[in-house]
Amino acid sequence: MDIIAPLLIFGARLCDVSLGTLRTLAVVRGKTLNAWMFGLIEILIWLVAISRVLTTINSNILNLFAYAVGFATGNVLGIMIERRLAIGNEVIRVISRAKGAQIAEAVRKMGQGVTEFEGKGKEGPVTMLYIITARRDVLEVLRRAREVDPECVTISADLRATSLRITARSAPGGWRGIVKKK
């Protein structure tokens, strides 16, 4: 039985589904050129893979299995790549009853901008902090906030657009973000 064809089909699906994940994220973020390029490459690879499966469906059922496993694995790989690239920005909200100013200072020492607000919570006065940061810095900012005040409440959300120019502080971008371990 031919094992090369199923391996090639698996590899093709791994690539095109991973690209599909990145294309979807580019569409959501409004990155038109990236979405176009990912879509073009994705569909070319898909056409080659599906044509191979359909022309050999009666003679090599392993191709069909390789196609399905490649699809499932490509989804996982696409998510892993996207997490590693950490493209985009997030807004982090931190609410602290007693240590808002100390959290703000610690986060500013990281090179992040912080806006402080005084508020009133269920149990009295609180400090609310707004931090807009690159996605690759989110975990470090959250870790630093919790070091200062383990009781603080943190909320982070994807930020589609901002007038601020945000640069990552913790890790290299581009292809180095994939290759370099954190």
Backbone as JSON Lines, residues from 0, in Angstrom:
{"i":0,"aa":"M","n":[0.84,-1.19,0.0],"ca":[0.0,0.0,0.0],"c":[0.89,1.25,0.0]}
{"i":1,"aa":"D","n":[0.53,2.21,-0.79],"ca":[1.27,3.48,-0.92],"c":[1.08,4.33,0.34]}
{"i":2,"aa":"I","n":[2.16,4.63,1.04],"ca":[2.09,5.44,2.26],"c":[2.46,6.9,2.0]}
{"i":3,"aa":"I","n":[3.14,7.16,0.88],"ca":[3.59,8.52,0.57],"c":[2.4,9.44,0.31]}
{"i":4,"aa":"A","n":[1.44,9.0,-0.47],"ca":[0.27,9.84,-0.78],"c":[-0.5,10.25,0.47]}
{"i":5,"aa":"P","n":[-0.81,9.31,1.39],"ca":[-1.51,9.74,2.61],"c":[-0.7,10.74,3.44]}
{"i":6,"aa":"L","n":[0.61,10.56,3.5],"ca":[1.44,11.5,4.24],"c":[1.42,12.89,3.61]}
{"i":7,"aa":"L","n":[1.46,12.93,2.29],"ca":[1.39,14.22,1.58],"c":[0.03,14.88,1.79]}
{"i":8,"aa":"I","n":[-1.03,14.09,1.74],"ca":[-2.38,14.62,1.96],"c":[-2.5,15.16,3.39]}
{"i":9,"aa":"F","n":[-2.0,14.38,4.36],"ca":[-2.02,14.83,5.75],"c":[-1.27,16.16,5.88]}
{"i":10,"aa":"G","n":[-0.08,16.24,5.3],"ca":[0.71,17.46,5.37],"c":[0.03,18.65,4.7]}
{"i":11,"aa":"A","n":[-0.61,18.38,3.56],"ca":[-1.32,19.45,2.86],"c":[-2.47,19.98,3.7]}
{"i":12,"aa":"R","n":[-3.24,19.07,4.31],"ca":[-4.36,19.49,5.16],"c":[-3.85,20.22,6.4]}
{"i":13,"aa":"L","n":[-2.77,19.77,6.95],"ca":[-2.17,20.44,8.1],"c":[-1.88,21.89,7.75]}
{"i":14,"aa":"C","n":[-1.3,22.1,6.58],"ca":[-0.95,23.46,6.13],"c":[-2.18,24.29,5.8]}
{"i":15,"aa":"D","n":[-3.12,23.74,5.0],"ca":[-4.23,24.59,4.56],"c":[-5.19,24.91,5.69]}
{"i":16,"aa":"V","n":[-5.4,24.0,6.62],"ca":[-6.31,24.31,7.74],"c":[-5.66,25.3,8.7]}
{"i":17,"aa":"S","n":[-4.35,25.17,8.92],"ca":[-3.64,26.16,9.74],"c":[-3.73,27.54,9.12]}
{"i":18,"aa":"L","n":[-3.54,27.6,7.81],"ca":[-3.68,28.88,7.11],"c":[-5.11,29.39,7.2]}
{"i":19,"aa":"G","n":[-6.08,28.49,7.17],"ca":[-7.48,28.88,7.3],"c":[-7.76,29.53,8.65]}
{"i":20,"aa":"T","n":[-7.14,29.01,9.69],"ca":[-7.29,29.62,11.01],"c":[-6.71,31.03,11.02]}
{"i":21,"aa":"L","n":[-5.53,31.18,10.46],"ca":[-4.9,32.5,10.4],"c":[-5.7,33.45,9.5]}
{"i":22,"aa":"R","n":[-6.26,32.92,8.4],"ca":[-7.08,33.74,7.51],"c":[-8.31,34.26,8.24]}
{"i":23,"aa":"T","n":[-8.96,33.39,9.0],"ca":[-10.15,33.79,9.74],"c":[-9.82,34.9,10.73]}
{"i":24,"aa":"L","n":[-8.72,34.77,11.42],"ca":[-8.32,35.8,12.37],"c":[-7.98,37.1,11.66]}
{"i":25,"aa":"A","n":[-7.37,37.01,10.48],"ca":[-7.07,38.21,9.71],"c":[-8.36,38.9,9.27]}
{"i":26,"aa":"V","n":[-9.36,38.12,8.89],"ca":[-10.66,38.69,8.49],"c":[-11.29,39.41,9.68]}
{"i":27,"aa":"V","n":[-11.31,38.76,10.83],"ca":[-11.91,39.35,12.03],"c":[-11.21,40.65,12.41]}
{"i":28,"aa":"R","n":[-9.91,40.7,12.24],"ca":[-9.15,41.89,12.61],"c":[-9.09,42.93,11.49]}
{"i":29,"aa":"G","n":[-9.72,42.63,10.36],"ca":[-9.76,43.59,9.27],"c":[-8.47,43.71,8.48]}
{"i":30,"aa":"K","n":[-7.62,42.69,8.53],"ca":[-6.35,42.69,7.81],"c":[-6.58,42.12,6.4]}
{"i":31,"aa":"T","n":[-7.02,42.96,5.5],"ca":[-7.46,42.54,4.17],"c":[-6.39,41.82,3.37]}
{"i":32,"aa":"L","n":[-5.21,42.39,3.28],"ca":[-4.15,41.78,2.47],"c":[-3.73,40.43,3.04]}
{"i":33,"aa":"N","n":[-3.57,40.35,4.36],"ca":[-3.22,39.08,4.98],"c":[-4.29,38.03,4.72]}
{"i":34,"aa":"A","n":[-5.56,38.41,4.88],"ca":[-6.66,37.48,4.64],"c":[-6.64,36.99,3.18]}
{"i":35,"aa":"W","n":[-6.37,37.88,2.26],"ca":[-6.32,37.52,0.84],"c":[-5.19,36.53,0.57]}
{"i":36,"aa":"M","n":[-4.0,36.83,1.1],"ca":[-2.85,35.95,0.86],"c":[-3.06,34.58,1.51]}
{"i":37,"aa":"F","n":[-3.5,34.55,2.76],"ca":[-3.76,33.27,3.42],"c":[-4.82,32.48,2.66]}
{"i":38,"aa":"G","n":[-5.87,33.16,2.22],"ca":[-6.95,32.49,1.49],"c":[-6.49,31.9,0.17]}
{"i":39,"aa":"L","n":[-5.67,32.63,-0.56],"ca":[-5.16,32.15,-1.84],"c":[-4.34,30.87,-1.67]}
{"i":40,"aa":"I","n":[-3.39,30.92,-0.75],"ca":[-2.53,29.75,-0.52],"c":[-3.35,28.59,0.04]}
{"i":41,"aa":"E","n":[-4.24,28.9,0.97],"ca":[-5.09,27.86,1.58],"c":[-5.89,27.11,0.52]}
{"i":42,"aa":"I","n":[-6.54,27.81,-0.38],"ca":[-7.41,27.14,-1.35],"c":[-6.6,26.38,-2.39]}
{"i":43,"aa":"L","n":[-5.43,26.88,-2.76],"ca":[-4.59,26.14,-3.7],"c":[-4.16,24.79,-3.11]}
{"i":44,"aa":"I","n":[-3.73,24.82,-1.85],"ca":[-3.33,23.57,-1.19],"c":[-4.53,22.63,-1.06]}
{"i":45,"aa":"W","n":[-5.68,23.19,-0.66],"ca":[-6.88,22.38,-0.48],"c":[-7.29,21.7,-1.79]}
{"i":46,"aa":"L","n":[-7.25,22.43,-2.89],"ca":[-7.63,21.85,-4.19],"c":[-6.74,20.66,-4.55]}
{"i":47,"aa":"V","n":[-5.45,20.78,-4.31],"ca":[-4.53,19.67,-4.6],"c":[-4.88,18.47,-3.71]}
{"i":48,"aa":"A","n":[-5.08,18.71,-2.42],"ca":[-5.36,17.61,-1.49],"c":[-6.69,16.93,-1.81]}
{"i":49,"aa":"I","n":[-7.74,17.71,-2.01],"ca":[-9.06,17.1,-2.24],"c":[-9.11,16.37,-3.57]}
{"i":50,"aa":"S","n":[-8.41,16.9,-4.58],"ca":[-8.41,16.2,-5.87],"c":[-7.72,14.84,-5.74]}
{"i":51,"aa":"R","n":[-6.67,14.78,-4.97],"ca":[-5.96,13.5,-4.76],"c":[-6.85,12.5,-4.03]}
{"i":52,"aa":"V","n":[-7.56,12.97,-3.01],"ca":[-8.44,12.08,-2.24],"c":[-9.57,11.57,-3.13]}
{"i":53,"aa":"L","n":[-10.21,12.46,-3.89],"ca":[-11.35,12.06,-4.71],"c":[-10.97,11.13,-5.85]}
{"i":54,"aa":"T","n":[-9.78,11.3,-6.4],"ca":[-9.38,10.43,-7.5],"c":[-8.91,9.06,-7.03]}
{"i":55,"aa":"T","n":[-8.62,8.92,-5.74],"ca":[-8.13,7.63,-5.22],"c":[-9.04,7.06,-4.14]}
{"i":56,"aa":"I","n":[-10.26,7.56,-4.04],"ca":[-11.13,7.16,-2.92],"c":[-11.44,5.66,-2.94]}
{"i":57,"aa":"N","n":[-11.54,5.07,-4.11],"ca":[-11.84,3.63,-4.2],"c":[-10.6,2.76,-4.06]}
{"i":58,"aa":"S","n":[-9.45,3.29,-4.39],"ca":[-8.23,2.47,-4.37],"c":[-7.4,2.62,-3.09]}
{"i":59,"aa":"N","n":[-7.54,3.74,-2.36],"ca":[-6.72,3.93,-1.17],"c":[-7.53,4.69,-0.11]}
{"i":60,"aa":"I","n":[-8.2,3.95,0.74],"ca":[-9.03,4.55,1.79],"c":[-8.17,5.29,2.81]}
{"i":61,"aa":"L","n":[-6.89,4.96,2.88],"ca":[-5.98,5.63,3.79],"c":[-5.86,7.12,3.47]}
{"i":62,"aa":"N","n":[-6.02,7.47,2.18],"ca":[-5.99,8.88,1.79],"c":[-7.12,9.65,2.45]}
{"i":63,"aa":"L","n":[-8.3,9.04,2.5],"ca":[-9.45,9.67,3.13],"c":[-9.19,9.89,4.62]}
{"i":64,"aa":"F","n":[-8.64,8.88,5.28],"ca":[-8.32,8.99,6.7],"c":[-7.26,10.07,6.93]}
{"i":65,"aa":"A","n":[-6.24,10.12,6.08],"ca":[-5.19,11.12,6.2],"c":[-5.76,12.53,6.02]}
{"i":66,"aa":"Y","n":[-6.73,12.67,5.13],"ca":[-7.39,13.95,4.9],"c":[-8.11,14.42,6.17]}
{"i":67,"aa":"A","n":[-8.84,13.51,6.8],"ca":[-9.61,13.84,8.0],"c":[-8.69,14.15,9.18]}
{"i":68,"aa":"V","n":[-7.67,13.34,9.38],"ca":[-6.73,13.56,10.49],"c":[-5.94,14.85,10.26]}
{"i":69,"aa":"G","n":[-5.58,15.12,9.02],"ca":[-4.89,16.37,8.7],"c":[-5.74,17.58,9.0]}
{"i":70,"aa":"F","n":[-7.05,17.48,8.71],"ca":[-7.97,18.58,9.02],"c":[-8.02,18.84,10.52]}
{"i":71,"aa":"A","n":[-8.25,17.77,11.3],"ca":[-8.36,17.92,12.75],"c":[-7.07,18.46,13.36]}
{"i":72,"aa":"T","n":[-5.95,17.92,12.93],"ca":[-4.65,18.35,13.46],"c":[-4.32,19.77,13.0]}
{"i":73,"aa":"G","n":[-4.72,20.13,11.81],"ca":[-4.5,21.49,11.3],"c":[-5.21,22.54,12.13]}
{"i":74,"aa":"N","n":[-6.39,22.21,12.64],"ca":[-7.1,23.14,13.53],"c":[-6.26,23.42,14.78]}
{"i":75,"aa":"V","n":[-5.76,22.37,15.39],"ca":[-4.94,22.51,16.6],"c":[-3.67,23.3,16.29]}
{"i":76,"aa":"L","n":[-3.0,22.95,15.21],"ca":[-1.77,23.64,14.84],"c":[-2.03,25.12,14.55]}
{"i":77,"aa":"G","n":[-3.12,25.43,13.87],"ca":[-3.46,26.82,13.57],"c":[-3.65,27.64,14.84]}
{"i":78,"aa":"I","n":[-4.32,27.05,15.82],"ca":[-4.52,27.74,17.1],"c":[-3.19,27.95,17.8]}
{"i":79,"aa":"M","n":[-2.33,26.93,17.78],"ca":[-1.02,27.05,18.42],"c":[-0.17,28.14,17.76]}
{"i":80,"aa":"I","n":[-0.21,28.2,16.44],"ca":[0.54,29.23,15.71],"c":[0.01,30.61,16.07]}
{"i":81,"aa":"E","n":[-1.31,30.75,16.07],"ca":[-1.91,32.05,16.38],"c":[-1.57,32.5,17.8]}
{"i":82,"aa":"R","n":[-1.6,31.59,18.74],"ca":[-1.23,31.94,20.12],"c":[0.22,32.36,20.19]}
{"i":83,"aa":"R","n":[1.07,31.68,19.47],"ca":[2.49,31.99,19.49],"c":[2.77,33.35,18.85]}
{"i":84,"aa":"L","n":[2.08,33.65,17.76],"ca":[2.26,34.94,17.11],"c":[1.69,36.07,17.97]}
{"i":85,"aa":"A","n":[0.58,35.79,18.66],"ca":[-0.09,36.76,19.54],"c":[-0.26,38.11,18.84]}
{"i":86,"aa":"I","n":[-0.87,38.09,17.69],"ca":[-1.07,39.3,16.9],"c":[-2.23,40.09,17.49]}
{"i":87,"aa":"G","n":[-2.06,41.4,17.55],"ca":[-3.14,42.26,18.01],"c":[-2.9,42.84,19.39]}
{"i":88,"aa":"N","n":[-3.91,43.51,19.89],"ca":[-3.84,44.19,21.17],"c":[-5.0,43.76,22.05]}
{"i":89,"aa":"E","n":[-4.84,43.97,23.34],"ca":[-5.91,43.7,24.29],"c":[-6.01,44.87,25.25]}
{"i":90,"aa":"V","n":[-7.19,45.02,25.82],"ca":[-7.38,45.97,26.91],"c":[-7.53,45.15,28.18]}
{"i":91,"aa":"I","n":[-6.78,45.53,29.18],"ca":[-6.84,44.85,30.48],"c":[-7.43,45.83,31.48]}
{"i":92,"aa":"R","n":[-8.41,45.38,32.22],"ca":[-8.98,46.17,33.31],"c":[-8.61,45.48,34.61]}
{"i":93,"aa":"V","n":[-8.07,46.23,35.52],"ca":[-7.7,45.7,36.83],"c":[-8.47,46.5,37.87]}
{"i":94,"aa":"I","n":[-9.11,45.81,38.79],"ca":[-9.85,46.46,39.87],"c":[-9.23,46.0,41.19]}
{"i":95,"aa":"S","n":[-8.8,46.95,42.0],"ca":[-8.15,46.63,43.26],"c":[-8.75,47.48,44.38]}
{"i":96,"aa":"R","n":[-9.0,46.85,45.52],"ca":[-9.54,47.58,46.67],"c":[-8.48,48.43,47.36]}
{"i":97,"aa":"A","n":[-7.24,47.92,47.45],"ca":[-6.26,48.6,48.3],"c":[-4.94,48.92,47.61]}
{"i":98,"aa":"K","n":[-4.63,48.27,46.49],"ca":[-3.28,48.4,45.94],"c":[-3.26,48.84,44.47]}
{"i":99,"aa":"G","n":[-4.25,49.59,44.06],"ca":[-4.31,50.04,42.67],"c":[-3.12,50.87,42.25]}
{"i":100,"aa":"A","n":[-2.7,51.81,43.1],"ca":[-1.57,52.67,42.76],"c":[-0.28,51.86,42.65]}
{"i":101,"aa":"Q","n":[-0.11,50.87,43.52],"ca":[1.1,50.03,43.47],"c":[1.11,49.15,42.21]}
{"i":102,"aa":"I","n":[-0.06,48.64,41.84],"ca":[-0.15,47.86,40.6],"c":[0.19,48.75,39.41]}
{"i":103,"aa":"A","n":[-0.39,49.96,39.38],"ca":[-0.13,50.89,38.28],"c":[1.36,51.17,38.16]}
{"i":104,"aa":"E","n":[2.02,51.4,39.29],"ca":[3.46,51.68,39.28],"c":[4.25,50.5,38.75]}
{"i":105,"aa":"A","n":[3.91,49.29,39.21],"ca":[4.62,48.09,38.76],"c":[4.44,47.87,37.26]}
{"i":106,"aa":"V","n":[3.24,48.11,36.76],"ca":[2.97,47.92,35.33],"c":[3.66,49.01,34.51]}
{"i":107,"aa":"R","n":[3.7,50.21,35.03],"ca":[4.42,51.29,34.32],"c":[5.92,50.99,34.23]}
{"i":108,"aa":"K","n":[6.47,50.37,35.27],"ca":[7.89,50.01,35.24],"c":[8.19,48.98,34.16]}
{"i":109,"aa":"M","n":[7.15,48.26,33.72],"ca":[7.3,47.31,32.61],"c":[7.31,48.03,31.27]}
{"i":110,"aa":"G","n":[7.01,49.34,31.28],"ca":[6.94,50.09,30.04],"c":[5.53,50.19,29.48]}
{"i":111,"aa":"Q","n":[4.55,49.8,30.27],"ca":[3.16,49.84,29.82],"c":[2.5,51.13,30.29]}
{"i":112,"aa":"G","n":[1.57,51.62,29.5],"ca":[0.77,52.77,29.91],"c":[-0.41,52.31,30.75]}
{"i":113,"aa":"V","n":[-0.74,53.09,31.78],"ca":[-1.84,52.74,32.68],"c":[-2.65,54.0,32.94]}
{"i":114,"aa":"T","n":[-3.96,53.87,32.87],"ca":[-4.86,54.95,33.26],"c":[-5.59,54.52,34.51]}
{"i":115,"aa":"E","n":[-5.57,55.38,35.54],"ca":[-6.18,55.05,36.82],"c":[-7.5,55.81,36.99]}
{"i":116,"aa":"F","n":[-8.48,55.12,37.56],"ca":[-9.77,55.71,37.9],"c":[-10.12,55.32,39.33]}
{"i":117,"aa":"E","n":[-10.73,56.23,40.04],"ca":[-11.25,55.9,41.36],"c":[-12.71,55.54,41.18]}
{"i":118,"aa":"G","n":[-13.14,54.48,41.87],"ca":[-14.52,54.03,41.76],"c":[-15.03,53.53,43.08]}
{"i":119,"aa":"K","n":[-16.26,53.1,43.06],"ca":[-16.89,52.57,44.26],"c":[-17.43,51.19,43.95]}
{"i":120,"aa":"G","n":[-16.95,50.2,44.69],"ca":[-17.39,48.83,44.5],"c":[-18.42,48.44,45.54]}
{"i":121,"aa":"K","n":[-18.78,47.19,45.55],"ca":[-19.77,46.66,46.48],"c":[-19.36,46.89,47.93]}
{"i":122,"aa":"E","n":[-18.07,46.77,48.2],"ca":[-17.58,46.87,49.57],"c":[-16.77,48.15,49.82]}
{"i":123,"aa":"G","n":[-16.94,49.18,48.98],"ca":[-16.26,50.44,49.22],"c":[-15.44,50.91,48.05]}
{"i":124,"aa":"P","n":[-14.49,51.82,48.3],"ca":[-13.71,52.41,47.22],"c":[-12.76,51.4,46.56]}
{"i":125,"aa":"V","n":[-12.59,51.57,45.25],"ca":[-11.68,50.73,44.47],"c":[-10.91,51.62,43.5]}
{"i":126,"aa":"T","n":[-9.8,51.1,43.04],"ca":[-9.07,51.74,41.95],"c":[-9.22,50.86,40.73]}
{"i":127,"aa":"M","n":[-9.59,51.47,39.62],"ca":[-9.71,50.74,38.35],"c":[-8.57,51.2,37.45]}
{"i":128,"aa":"L","n":[-7.92,50.23,36.84],"ca":[-6.81,50.51,35.94],"c":[-7.17,50.03,34.55]}
{"i":129,"aa":"Y","n":[-6.87,50.84,33.55],"ca":[-7.02,50.44,32.15],"c":[-5.63,50.37,31.53]}
{"i":130,"aa":"I","n":[-5.35,49.25,30.92],"ca":[-4.05,49.04,30.29],"c":[-4.32,48.51,28.88]}
{"i":131,"aa":"I","n":[-3.82,49.19,27.89],"ca":[-3.91,48.7,26.51],"c":[-2.53,48.2,26.15]}
{"i":132,"aa":"T","n":[-2.46,46.92,25.76],"ca":[-1.16,46.31,25.54],"c":[-1.2,45.33,24.38]}
{"i":133,"aa":"A","n":[-0.03,45.0,23.87],"ca":[0.08,43.96,22.85],"c":[-0.3,42.62,23.47]}
{"i":134,"aa":"R","n":[-0.95,41.76,22.69],"ca":[-1.39,40.46,23.22],"c":[-0.25,39.65,23.81]}
{"i":135,"aa":"R","n":[0.93,39.75,23.24],"ca":[2.03,38.93,23.76],"c":[2.49,39.39,25.14]}
{"i":136,"aa":"D","n":[2.05,40.57,25.58],"ca":[2.43,41.06,26.9],"c":[1.35,40.84,27.96]}
{"i":137,"aa":"V","n":[0.2,40.36,27.57],"ca":[-0.94,40.25,28.49],"c":[-0.62,39.39,29.71]}
{"i":138,"aa":"L","n":[-0.09,38.2,29.51],"ca":[0.16,37.31,30.63],"c":[1.15,37.91,31.63]}
{"i":139,"aa":"E","n":[2.16,38.6,31.14],"ca":[3.14,39.22,32.02],"c":[2.5,40.37,32.81]}
{"i":140,"aa":"V","n":[1.66,41.17,32.18],"ca":[0.97,42.26,32.89],"c":[0.05,41.69,33.96]}
{"i":141,"aa":"L","n":[-0.71,40.65,33.62],"ca":[-1.61,40.03,34.6],"c":[-0.81,39.42,35.76]}
{"i":142,"aa":"R","n":[0.28,38.78,35.45],"ca":[1.13,38.18,36.49],"c":[1.65,39.26,37.44]}
{"i":143,"aa":"R","n":[2.11,40.36,36.87],"ca":[2.64,41.45,37.7],"c":[1.56,42.05,38.58]}
{"i":144,"aa":"A","n":[0.36,42.24,38.04],"ca":[-0.75,42.79,38.83],"c":[-1.08,41.87,40.01]}
{"i":145,"aa":"R","n":[-1.1,40.57,39.76],"ca":[-1.44,39.62,40.82],"c":[-0.32,39.46,41.84]}
{"i":146,"aa":"E","n":[0.91,39.72,41.43],"ca":[2.02,39.71,42.4],"c":[1.81,40.81,43.44]}
{"i":147,"aa":"V","n":[1.42,41.99,42.96],"ca":[1.21,43.13,43.85],"c":[-0.05,42.94,44.68]}
{"i":148,"aa":"D","n":[-1.14,42.5,44.06],"ca":[-2.42,42.31,44.77],"c":[-3.08,41.03,44.31]}
{"i":149,"aa":"P","n":[-2.87,39.94,45.03],"ca":[-3.48,38.66,44.64],"c":[-5.01,38.68,44.63]}
{"i":150,"aa":"E","n":[-5.6,39.68,45.3],"ca":[-7.07,39.79,45.38],"c":[-7.66,40.65,44.26]}
{"i":151,"aa":"C","n":[-6.82,41.22,43.41],"ca":[-7.35,42.1,42.36],"c":[-8.2,41.31,41.37]}
{"i":152,"aa":"V","n":[-9.12,42.01,40.76],"ca":[-9.96,41.43,39.71],"c":[-9.38,41.88,38.38]}
{"i":153,"aa":"T","n":[-9.17,40.94,37.46],"ca":[-8.63,41.3,36.15],"c":[-9.59,40.86,35.06]}
{"i":154,"aa":"I","n":[-9.7,41.68,34.05],"ca":[-10.55,41.4,32.89],"c":[-9.74,41.78,31.66]}
{"i":155,"aa":"S","n":[-9.62,40.87,30.72],"ca":[-8.93,41.22,29.48],"c":[-9.83,40.87,28.31]}
{"i":156,"aa":"A","n":[-9.75,41.7,27.28],"ca":[-10.58,41.51,26.1],"c":[-9.81,41.93,24.86]}
{"i":157,"aa":"D","n":[-10.09,41.24,23.75],"ca":[-9.47,41.58,22.48],"c":[-9.87,42.99,22.08]}
{"i":158,"aa":"L","n":[-8.92,43.73,21.55],"ca":[-9.14,45.1,21.15],"c":[-8.99,45.18,19.64]}
{"i":159,"aa":"R","n":[-10.06,45.46,18.95],"ca":[-10.01,45.48,17.49],"c":[-9.3,46.7,16.95]}
{"i":160,"aa":"A","n":[-9.56,47.87,17.55],"ca":[-8.94,49.09,17.04],"c":[-8.64,50.03,18.2]}
{"i":161,"aa":"T","n":[-7.58,50.79,18.07],"ca":[-7.22,51.82,19.04],"c":[-6.46,52.91,18.32]}
{"i":162,"aa":"S","n":[-6.53,54.11,18.86],"ca":[-5.76,55.2,18.27],"c":[-4.32,55.2,18.78]}
{"i":163,"aa":"L","n":[-4.03,54.36,19.78],"ca":[-2.68,54.26,20.32],"c":[-1.81,53.39,19.43]}
{"i":164,"aa":"R","n":[-0.54,53.68,19.41],"ca":[0.42,52.82,18.73],"c":[1.05,51.93,19.8]}
{"i":165,"aa":"I","n":[0.73,50.65,19.75],"ca":[1.16,49.7,20.77],"c":[2.32,48.88,20.23]}
{"i":166,"aa":"T","n":[3.37,48.75,21.04],"ca":[4.48,47.88,20.68],"c":[4.67,46.86,21.78]}
{"i":167,"aa":"A","n":[4.96,45.65,21.38],"ca":[5.18,44.58,22.36],"c":[6.45,44.84,23.14]}
{"i":168,"aa":"R","n":[6.42,44.51,24.41],"ca":[7.57,44.74,25.28],"c":[8.34,43.46,25.58]}
{"i":169,"aa":"S","n":[7.66,42.29,25.52],"ca":[8.27,41.09,26.08],"c":[8.9,40.14,25.09]}
{"i":170,"aa":"A","n":[8.42,40.06,23.88],"ca":[8.91,39.03,22.97],"c":[9.04,39.59,21.57]}
{"i":171,"aa":"P","n":[9.92,38.99,20.78],"ca":[10.07,39.43,19.4],"c":[8.84,39.1,18.58]}
{"i":172,"aa":"G","n":[8.62,39.86,17.53],"ca":[7.48,39.62,16.66],"c":[7.87,38.87,15.41]}
{"i":173,"aa":"G","n":[6.91,38.75,14.5],"ca":[7.16,38.1,13.23],"c":[7.56,36.65,13.37]}
{"i":174,"aa":"W","n":[8.42,36.18,12.5],"ca":[8.83,34.78,12.51],"c":[9.61,34.44,13.78]}
{"i":175,"aa":"R","n":[10.28,35.43,14.38],"ca":[11.02,35.17,15.62],"c":[10.07,34.78,16.74]}
{"i":176,"aa":"G","n":[8.84,35.28,16.7],"ca":[7.85,34.93,17.72],"c":[7.46,33.47,17.68]}
{"i":177,"aa":"I","n":[7.59,32.84,16.52],"ca":[7.26,31.43,16.4],"c":[8.45,30.58,16.85]}
{"i":178,"aa":"V","n":[9.64,30.98,16.41],"ca":[10.84,30.17,16.62],"c":[11.35,30.3,18.05]}
{"i":179,"aa":"K","n":[11.38,31.52,18.58],"ca":[11.99,31.75,19.89],"c":[11.07,31.28,21.01]}
{"i":180,"aa":"K","n":[11.61,30.53,21.93],"ca":[10.85,30.06,23.09],"c":[10.72,31.19,24.09]}
{"i":181,"aa":"K","n":[9.58,31.25,24.76],"ca":[9.36,32.25,25.81],"c":[9.86,31.73,27.12]}
